[in-house]
Amino acid sequence: MIDVQNLNDVSSFLNKLDVQWYINAGFALYLQDLPGDLSDVDIRVFYDDLAKLNKKFEYQFAQKAHLRPPLDYKYGKYDTLCIELSLDVKYDIYSTMRIVRDGLGVINFPFDEDSFKSARIIAFEGLRLPVASLEQLLPYYLVLRRNEFDVKTIKRIIANNHFKQDVFDKYLRGFEKYREIKDIYQDFI
C-alpha cells in the first residue's frame, strides 16, 4: 500500500515549487473507485525542464531520485523521460507523454495547461490530491494497455457517473492520431 506520509511529502514538495500536477494511471483509477494498480504512483507535471526538476527532487529526497530514460514495454515503448523516485513504492514523475505503440506508431498525449486544470480534487487519507479525470485516463488505457487491461474496467470508466462524453471528445481531439484512438474507443461502446 502507498505510504500516506511519502505521498504527502511528494505532493507538498510539488506544491511548494508551484508546479501544476496530477495523479495519473493506476492510482488515479483507484482514487476514483475503479480497479487500479497500486504498485507505483504516476504523477504528471506541467514542467518543461524535467532534468532541472529532477535535481530539485534529488536534493529534497536525499538522492532517491534519478532520471530514467525511455523504456521498452511489451507492445512498444514509453518514449518519455521520467523522474523515478524510490520511496515506499516507485514514483514515476513525467511531463510529456509519448508512446510508441505497435500498430499505432507514435502517440503524443496533449500537454497543455488546460489538461492540468481539468484534474479532479479527491480526498485521500486526509490529503487533497489532484487526479487525472476519467476522460484523460481512458486514452491512456485504450492506447497503452488495451491488450492487458480488463475490458470490464474500460467499460466501467465509460459508464462511470463522472465520465463526460463531450469532455472526452474534446480531449481526444488534442491527439494527432484522433481517428485511430476514436476507432479503438468505438470497440468498447
Phi, psi and chi 1 to 4 in degrees:
 res  aa     phi    psi   chi1   chi2   chi3   chi4
   1 MET       -  154.5 -170.7   59.3  168.0      -
   2 ILE   -77.9  128.7  -66.3  162.3      -      -
   3 ASP   -74.2  121.2 -178.3   84.6      -      -
   4 VAL   -64.8  -36.5  176.1      -      -      -
   5 GLN   -64.4  -43.1 -175.1   57.1   55.1      -
   6 ASN   -63.7  -42.1  -75.2  -24.2      -      -
   7 LEU   -61.1  -41.5 -177.8   58.4      -      -
   8 ASN   -63.3  -42.7 -177.3   55.8      -      -
   9 ASP   -61.3  -44.5  -68.6  -13.1      -      -
  10 VAL   -67.1  -47.2  172.2      -      -      -
  11 SER   -65.9  -39.8   63.7      -      -      -
  12 SER   -63.6  -39.6  -64.6      -      -      -
  13 PHE   -63.9  -45.6 -175.7   61.1      -      -
  14 LEU   -61.9  -41.4  -73.6  166.8      -      -
  15 ASN   -65.2  -39.6  -69.0  -22.5      -      -
  16 LYS   -61.9  -36.3  179.0  179.3  154.0 -170.8
  17 LEU   -78.6   -4.3  -65.2  174.1      -      -
  18 ASP    61.3   40.1 -158.8   27.4      -      -
  19 VAL   -96.1  130.1  172.9      -      -      -
  20 GLN   -74.7  137.5  -69.3 -176.2   55.0      -
  21 TRP  -157.8  165.5   62.2  -81.1      -      -
  22 TYR  -154.9  155.6   58.7   74.6      -      -
  23 ILE   -73.5  136.4  -57.4  -72.1      -      -
  24 ASN  -128.1  171.4 -158.5   27.8      -      -
  25 ALA    62.7 -139.2      -      -      -      -
  26 GLY   -59.8  -43.2      -      -      -      -
  27 PHE   -66.4  -33.4 -171.3   41.7      -      -
  28 ALA   -64.4  -40.6      -      -      -      -
  29 LEU   -62.2  -46.8  -72.8  176.4      -      -
  30 TYR   -56.9  -43.1  173.4   81.4      -      -
  31 LEU   -65.7  -17.6  -69.4  170.4      -      -
  32 GLN  -106.9   26.1  -63.3 -177.7   73.2      -
  33 ASP    61.6   34.8  -62.3  -37.9      -      -
  34 LEU  -121.1  155.9  -67.6  163.3      -      -
  35 PRO   -61.6  127.2  -18.0   27.5      -      -
  36 GLY  -146.9  152.6      -      -      -      -
  37 ASP   -77.5  126.3 -179.0   10.6      -      -
  38 LEU  -108.4   18.6  -60.0  179.9      -      -
  39 SER   -79.5  -14.3   64.7      -      -      -
  40 ASP  -153.1  172.6   66.4   -4.3      -      -
  41 VAL  -123.8  117.7  176.1      -      -      -
  42 ASP   -94.4  129.4  -74.6   66.4      -      -
  43 ILE  -127.6  124.5  -62.7  176.8      -      -
  44 ARG  -100.7  131.9 -168.9  164.7 -173.1 -148.0
  45 VAL  -118.6  147.9  -64.6      -      -      -
  46 PHE   -95.3   86.8 -169.9   62.7      -      -
  47 TYR  -152.4  127.0 -157.2   88.3      -      -
  48 ASP   -76.9  -38.1  -73.2  -29.4      -      -
  49 ASP  -107.8   88.0 -170.1  -15.8      -      -
  50 LEU   -66.1  -32.3 -145.8   56.0      -      -
  51 ALA   -63.1  -40.4      -      -      -      -
  52 LYS   -66.8  -42.9 -177.3  177.3  176.3 -178.2
  53 LEU   -64.0  -37.2 -175.9   60.1      -      -
  54 ASN   -59.9  -42.4 -178.8   63.4      -      -
  55 LYS   -57.9  -40.3  -66.8  -73.0 -176.0 -160.6
  56 LYS   -65.8  -39.7  -66.1  176.2 -177.3 -174.2
  57 PHE   -67.0  -41.3  -92.1   91.0      -      -
  58 GLU   -57.7  -44.4  -74.7  177.0  -16.0      -
  59 TYR   -66.9  -47.2  179.7   78.0      -      -
  60 GLN   -67.3  -37.7  178.8   70.6   21.7      -
  61 PHE  -110.3   34.0  -68.4   93.7      -      -
  62 ALA    48.0   53.4      -      -      -      -
  63 GLN    66.1   20.3  -55.9  -60.5  -43.2      -
  64 LYS   -88.8    3.7  -67.5 -179.5 -178.4  176.9
  65 ALA  -114.4  145.5      -      -      -      -
  66 HIS  -152.7  157.1   70.1  -85.4      -      -
  67 LEU   -80.8  128.5  -84.5  179.2      -      -
  68 ARG  -106.1  128.9 -175.4 -171.7   74.5 -150.2
  69 PRO   -72.2  170.7   25.9  -31.5      -      -
  70 PRO   -53.4  151.8  -26.9   36.0      -      -
  71 LEU  -139.4  152.5   55.9   96.6      -      -
  72 ASP   -78.4  151.2  -66.9  -30.3      -      -
  73 TYR  -138.7  176.6   82.0  110.2      -      -
  74 LYS   -51.1  -36.9 -171.9  175.1 -178.9  177.8
  75 TYR  -111.5   10.1  -56.7  106.1      -      -
  76 GLY   159.8 -128.4      -      -      -      -
  77 LYS  -149.1  134.8 -176.8  175.6 -167.4  164.5
  78 TYR   -81.3  100.3  -65.0  101.0      -      -
  79 ASP   -94.9   54.3 -163.5   15.7      -      -
  80 THR  -135.7  130.2  -58.8      -      -      -
  81 LEU   -69.0  142.3 -170.0   61.6      -      -
  82 CYS  -144.7  140.0  175.0      -      -      -
  83 ILE   -85.7  122.4  -62.1  170.4      -      -
  84 GLU  -105.6  117.4 -168.0  171.9  -85.8      -
  85 LEU  -112.2  118.3  177.8   62.6      -      -
  86 SER   -97.5  105.4  -62.1      -      -      -
  87 LEU  -121.9 -132.4  -61.5  173.4      -      -
  88 ASP   -63.0  -39.3   56.8  -52.9      -      -
  89 VAL  -128.4  170.3  -63.7      -      -      -
  90 LYS   -79.9  132.8 -176.9  177.0   55.3  136.6
  91 TYR  -104.7  121.5  -75.4   72.8      -      -
  92 ASP  -102.9  117.0  -71.5  -24.1      -      -
  93 ILE  -117.3  120.3  -56.7  164.3      -      -
  94 TYR  -143.5  163.3   45.8   88.1      -      -
  95 SER  -110.7  -76.8   53.9      -      -      -
  96 THR   -73.9  155.0   57.9      -      -      -
  97 MET  -127.3  113.8  -71.6  172.9   55.0      -
  98 ARG  -129.3  121.4  178.2 -177.1  161.2  101.7
  99 ILE  -118.8  134.5  -52.2  -60.4      -      -
 100 VAL  -106.3  112.5  179.8      -      -      -
 101 ARG  -115.3  127.8  171.8   66.0 -162.1 -135.9
 102 ASP   -51.2  130.3  -66.1  -11.6      -      -
 103 GLY    86.7  -18.2      -      -      -      -
 104 LEU  -116.1  -25.3  -77.3  176.3      -      -
 105 GLY    83.1 -147.9      -      -      -      -
 106 VAL   -82.5  128.7  175.3      -      -      -
 107 ILE  -120.5  115.5  -55.1  -70.6      -      -
 108 ASN  -100.6  120.4  -71.1  -58.6      -      -
 109 PHE   -78.3  143.4  -77.4   69.2      -      -
 110 PRO   -54.1  137.4  -26.7   35.8      -      -
 111 PHE  -132.0   89.4 -177.4   67.2      -      -
 112 ASP  -148.4  164.4   56.0   37.2      -      -
 113 GLU   -60.2  -34.6 -158.5  165.3    4.4      -
 114 ASP   -60.2  -35.8  -73.5  -18.3      -      -
 115 SER   -59.5  -34.3  -62.9      -      -      -
 116 PHE   -82.8  -30.2  -70.6   81.8      -      -
 117 LYS   -71.0  -19.9  -71.1  179.3  179.5  177.0
 118 SER   -87.5    1.5   66.1      -      -      -
 119 ALA   -63.8  143.9      -      -      -      -
 120 ARG   -89.1  142.6  -66.6 -179.5   56.0 -150.0
 121 ILE   -91.3  122.8  -58.4  -60.6      -      -
 122 ILE  -125.8  134.9  -64.7  178.5      -      -
 123 ALA   -80.1  135.8      -      -      -      -
 124 PHE  -147.8  114.3  174.6   73.3      -      -
 125 GLU    50.3   43.3  -60.4  -70.9  -29.3      -
 126 GLY    84.6   -3.0      -      -      -      -
 127 LEU  -101.6  152.5  -56.9  175.4      -      -
 128 ARG  -112.3  110.5  -67.1  178.7   45.6   75.1
 129 LEU  -113.2  133.8  -58.2  170.9      -      -
 130 PRO   -75.0  131.2   22.6  -26.1      -      -
 131 VAL  -129.7  137.4  177.5      -      -      -
 132 ALA   -54.8  138.7      -      -      -      -
 133 SER   -69.1  159.3   68.5      -      -      -
 134 LEU   -60.2  -32.6  -66.0  173.6      -      -
 135 GLU   -65.6  -31.0  -64.1   82.7   10.6      -
 136 GLN   -80.9  -33.3  -69.3  169.5  -55.0      -
 137 LEU   -73.0  -35.5  -71.9  168.3      -      -
 138 LEU   -58.3  -47.6 -174.3   57.7      -      -
 139 PRO   -60.7  -33.7  -24.0   33.5      -      -
 140 TYR   -58.0  -47.1  175.3   81.6      -      -
 141 TYR   -76.6  -32.2  -73.7   99.1      -      -
 142 LEU   -67.0  -40.7  -69.5  173.9      -      -
 143 VAL   -83.6  -49.7  168.1      -      -      -
 144 LEU   -84.5  -41.7 -161.6   65.4      -      -
 145 ARG  -123.6   13.1  -59.7  -95.8 -179.0   96.0
 146 ARG   -60.5  -26.8   73.5  179.7 -178.9  -83.7
 147 ASN   -76.5  -23.0  -64.4   67.4      -      -
 148 GLU  -117.5   -7.5   57.1 -166.8   49.0      -
 149 PHE   -90.3  141.4 -159.6   67.1      -      -
 150 ASP   -60.2  120.8 -177.7    1.1      -      -
 151 VAL   -57.5  -37.4  171.3      -      -      -
 152 LYS   -60.6  -36.7  -69.9 -180.0 -170.3  173.1
 153 THR   -68.1  -42.0  -59.1      -      -      -
 154 ILE   -60.1  -43.2  -70.3  176.0      -      -
 155 LYS   -66.2  -33.6  -70.8 -174.9  177.1 -158.4
 156 ARG   -67.3  -35.0  -75.9  179.4   65.0 -170.6
 157 ILE   -61.4  -48.3  -68.1  170.3      -      -
 158 ILE   -64.1  -36.4  -64.1  166.4      -      -
 159 ALA   -84.1   -9.1      -      -      -      -
 160 ASN   -62.8  142.3 -171.2  -70.8      -      -
 161 ASN   -59.4  -26.7  -70.8  -21.3      -      -
 162 HIS   -84.1  -12.4  -67.3  -69.4      -      -
 163 PHE   -78.5  123.8 -177.8   79.8      -      -
 164 LYS  -114.9  116.0  -54.0  -69.2 -177.0 -122.8
 165 GLN   -57.9  -43.0 -175.4   66.3   48.7      -
 166 ASP   -66.2  -36.7   59.3  -31.0      -      -
 167 VAL   -67.3  -41.6  174.0      -      -      -
 168 PHE   -61.1  -47.0  174.2   69.6      -      -
 169 ASP   -59.6  -41.7  -71.3  -21.1      -      -
 170 LYS   -64.9  -44.9 -179.1 -179.8  176.9 -168.7
 171 TYR   -63.4  -41.7  179.4   66.3      -      -
 172 LEU   -62.1  -33.0 -152.5   54.2      -      -
 173 ARG   -65.3  -14.9  -77.7 -170.4 -147.2   90.3
 174 GLY   -77.3   -7.4      -      -      -      -
 175 PHE   -89.1  139.7  -74.6   83.7      -      -
 176 GLU   -63.0  -34.9  -65.5  164.5    4.5      -
 177 LYS  -101.6   47.9  -63.2 -151.1  172.7 -172.4
 178 TYR   -52.4  -50.6  164.5   77.8      -      -
 179 ARG   -61.2  -43.7  -72.6  -85.7  170.0 -126.8
 180 GLU   -63.2  -43.3  -68.0   88.6  -23.9      -
 181 ILE   -69.8  -39.6  -61.0  168.6      -      -
 182 LYS   -60.0  -39.5 -173.6   77.0  170.3  179.9
 183 ASP   -63.9  -41.2  -72.0  -13.5      -      -
 184 ILE   -62.7  -43.8  -64.7  166.9      -      -
 185 TYR   -59.0  -41.2  169.6   70.3      -      -
 186 GLN   -58.9  -28.3  -66.4  -63.0  -32.5      -
 187 ASP   -66.2  -18.8  -68.4  -18.4      -      -
 188 PHE  -101.4  -10.5  -70.8   93.7      -      -
 189 ILE  -106.3      -   55.7  171.6      -      -
